[in-house]
Amino acid sequence: MKILVVGGAGYIGSICTELLLDEGHEVAVFDNFVEGHRAAVDRRARLIEGDLADRETIELALRSTGVEAVMHFAASALVGESMQNPSKYFRNNIANGLNLLDAMIATGVNRLVFSSTCAIFGPPERVPIDETLPQRPINPYGESKLAFERILRWYDEIHGLRFVALRYFNAAGASERFGEQHRVETHLIPNVLKVALGQKPHVEIYGTDYDTPDGTCIRDYIHILDLSQAHILALGAAKSEFYNIGTGGGSSVREVIDVCRAVTGRDIPVVEKPRRAGDPPRLIAASAKIKSELGWEPKFQRLDAIIESAWKWHQRFPNGYSD
Ligand SMILES: NC(=O)c1ccc[n+]([C@@H]2O[C@H](COP(=O)([O-])OP(=O)(O)OC[C@H]3O[C@@H](n4cnc5c(N)ncnc54)[C@H](O)[C@@H]3O)[C@@H](O)[C@H]2O)c1
């Protein structure tokens, strides 16, 4: 297929692009490089520099590439920042996303895979979190993604847009060539590995008195290659749908740090801090629906395999993409 990867210079988009190309698809990447990196764009892909805020550029990109489907990764994605600057989140994640949808309708491209998030649920009533749980986001980031999901439903009903929204939990790990490097890194694994590399003095643990076996928060880490594979399966979905996606296993902050110590063989000092507002103790995905409907099956169930891949990438590129 011919696919436009919007946000393809970012962490998840860059690796999905690589996998699509490896599987023989033709890929164009659209990115404004506000967060993404030029060196993260696979050379085999055509690169179109542009911003979703500009409706004409995105429409031109769709027309000139003649794509049949779009993967939409572009978003502002920092929960904390969204609490300081909600307008940025509603503008980029909803208004700019609408430019993409309208350009797709105008050009007759009617297949979309959308990056959603477990943040649409807010603190869950129970775990694992399946698709039937109430959606009550507690920050503008989650609200913006939920709003976009609802817009997608209407675009399907009114315009026949066929979409799959994948609600990721915690993406982690790397491929051989591409890895995780956000300009403001809030994710645990890259931050712990920076300590292992000697680039940060210690890692901070926020809250050690949660009702979990070791008192720290539990999250569901999914290998980026398994997540990318789900996107490729989603391209062939027969109908529009929303799927939660994770491995279904949870790892606590202390477990992640211990596995990082074992994988890297390095000392990783920690500093314990009080809880942060809005951090639920457990976020674990129920992925039965995507497994049964799309035939998705994760290959990397073990946290050490995920962390090993990330560590290899960080050792190979200690300064990341250096831009
Ligand atoms: N990383 C995770 O664990 C995680 C979890 C849940 C959901 N998500 C979602 O997955 C998507 C990708 O996440 P990521 O970690 O790869 O983020 P990222 O910031 O690395 O990638 C996003 C890319 O989109 C680009 N972009 C943003 N706004 C744009 C615009 N207006 N026009 C053109 N390009 C634009 C950025 O430059 C960047 O390259 C996001 O939508 C995020 O909300 C990520």
The ligand as an SDF file (V2000), in Angstrom:
LIG
                    3D

 44 48  0  0  0  0  0  0  0  0999 V2000
    4.9060    7.3010   23.5150 N   0  0  0  0  0  0  0  0  0  0  0  0
    3.8950    6.6900   24.1470 C   0  0  0  0  0  0  0  0  0  0  0  0
    4.1050    5.8580   25.0440 O   0  0  0  0  0  0  0  0  0  0  0  0
    2.4630    7.0030   23.7630 C   0  0  0  0  0  0  0  0  0  0  0  0
    1.4190    6.4640   24.5370 C   0  0  0  0  0  0  0  0  0  0  0  0
    0.1020    6.7150   24.1650 C   0  0  0  0  0  0  0  0  0  0  0  0
   -0.1690    7.4690   23.0320 C   0  0  0  0  0  0  0  0  0  0  0  0
    0.8530    8.0070   22.3190 N   0  0  0  0  0  0  0  0  0  0  0  0
    0.5320    8.8110   21.1200 C   0  0  0  0  0  0  0  0  0  0  0  0
    1.2840    8.3100   20.0310 O   0  0  0  0  0  0  0  0  0  0  0  0
    1.6510    9.3580   19.1350 C   0  0  0  0  0  0  0  0  0  0  0  0
    3.1350    9.3100   18.8850 C   0  0  0  0  0  0  0  0  0  0  0  0
    3.8330    9.4130   20.1250 O   0  0  0  0  0  0  0  0  0  0  0  0
    5.4120    9.6000   20.1520 P   0  0  0  0  0  0  0  0  0  0  0  0
    5.8780    9.2030   21.4870 O   0  0  0  0  0  0  0  0  0  0  0  0
    5.9840    8.9850   18.9540 O   0  0  0  0  0  0  0  0  0  0  0  0
    5.4950   11.2000   20.0400 O   0  0  0  0  0  0  0  0  0  0  0  0
    6.5470   12.1280   19.2870 P   0  0  0  0  0  0  0  0  0  0  0  0
    6.4090   13.4960   19.8360 O   0  0  0  0  0  0  0  0  0  0  0  0
    7.8860   11.4750   19.2960 O   0  0  0  0  0  0  0  0  0  0  0  0
    6.0020   12.0990   17.7730 O   0  0  0  0  0  0  0  0  0  0  0  0
    4.9890   12.9640   17.2950 C   0  0  0  0  0  0  0  0  0  0  0  0
    5.4600   13.5490   15.9740 C   0  0  0  0  0  0  0  0  0  0  0  0
    4.4450   14.3880   15.4370 O   0  0  0  0  0  0  0  0  0  0  0  0
    5.0130   15.5890   14.9610 C   0  0  0  0  0  0  0  0  0  0  0  0
    3.9650   16.6160   15.0210 N   0  0  0  0  0  0  0  0  0  0  0  0
    3.3150   17.0690   16.1330 C   0  0  0  0  0  0  0  0  0  0  0  0
    2.4350   18.0090   15.7870 N   0  0  0  0  0  0  0  0  0  0  0  0
    2.5100   18.1530   14.4300 C   0  0  0  0  0  0  0  0  0  0  0  0
    1.8450   18.9830   13.5080 C   0  0  0  0  0  0  0  0  0  0  0  0
    0.9230   19.8890   13.8850 N   0  0  0  0  0  0  0  0  0  0  0  0
    2.1700   18.8720   12.2010 N   0  0  0  0  0  0  0  0  0  0  0  0
    3.1140   17.9610   11.7790 C   0  0  0  0  0  0  0  0  0  0  0  0
    3.7720   17.1630   12.6190 N   0  0  0  0  0  0  0  0  0  0  0  0
    3.4790   17.2650   13.9470 C   0  0  0  0  0  0  0  0  0  0  0  0
    6.1960   15.8350   15.8710 C   0  0  0  0  0  0  0  0  0  0  0  0
    7.1930   16.6830   15.3030 O   0  0  0  0  0  0  0  0  0  0  0  0
    6.7060   14.4170   16.1080 C   0  0  0  0  0  0  0  0  0  0  0  0
    7.6560   14.0410   15.1360 O   0  0  0  0  0  0  0  0  0  0  0  0
    1.1360   10.6410   19.7700 C   0  0  0  0  0  0  0  0  0  0  0  0
   -0.0810   10.9690   19.1510 O   0  0  0  0  0  0  0  0  0  0  0  0
    0.9210   10.2740   21.2260 C   0  0  0  0  0  0  0  0  0  0  0  0
   -0.0990   11.0340   21.7950 O   0  0  0  0  0  0  0  0  0  0  0  0
    2.1660    7.7930   22.6540 C   0  0  0  0  0  0  0  0  0  0  0  0
  1  2  1  0
  2  3  2  0
  2  4  1  0
  4  5  1  0
  4 44  2  0
  5  6  2  0
  6  7  1  0
  7  8  2  0
  8  9  1  0
  8 44  1  0
  9 10  1  0
  9 42  1  0
 10 11  1  0
 11 12  1  0
 11 40  1  0
 12 13  1  0
 13 14  1  0
 14 15  2  0
 14 16  1  0
 14 17  1  0
 17 18  1  0
 18 19  2  0
 18 20  1  0
 18 21  1  0
 21 22  1  0
 22 23  1  0
 23 24  1  0
 23 38  1  0
 24 25  1  0
 25 26  1  0
 25 36  1  0
 26 27  1  0
 26 35  1  0
 27 28  2  0
 28 29  1  0
 29 30  1  0
 29 35  2  0
 30 31  1  0
 30 32  2  0
 32 33  1  0
 33 34  2  0
 34 35  1  0
 36 37  1  0
 36 38  1  0
 38 39  1  0
 40 41  1  0
 40 42  1  0
 42 43  1  0
M  CHG  2   8   1  16  -1
M  END
$$$$
